[in-house]
Amino acid sequence: MSSFRVHSLIVCPKHLLLVFYTDRRAYQFRVVNNQGKIFGTTEIFYTENAAENAARKCLVEQNL
């Protein structure tokens, strides 16, 4: 059985930020821009806050 769970879904006019819990018992994130391009890494985080902070940093780095 999969342990994938969405923990945070933040919607803004220009992007969607998703933080989720994985089968690896860790958190990851993805950012989707308004053109549908997906940003993120395979890096894992051990807290939801760490994953969300990395997602916000990705937004800044990608100028979203």
Buried (B, 14 or more C-beta within 10 A) or exposed (E): EEEEEEEBEEEEEEBBBBBBBBEEEBBBBBBBBEEEEEBBEEEEBEEBEBBBBBBBEBBEEEEB
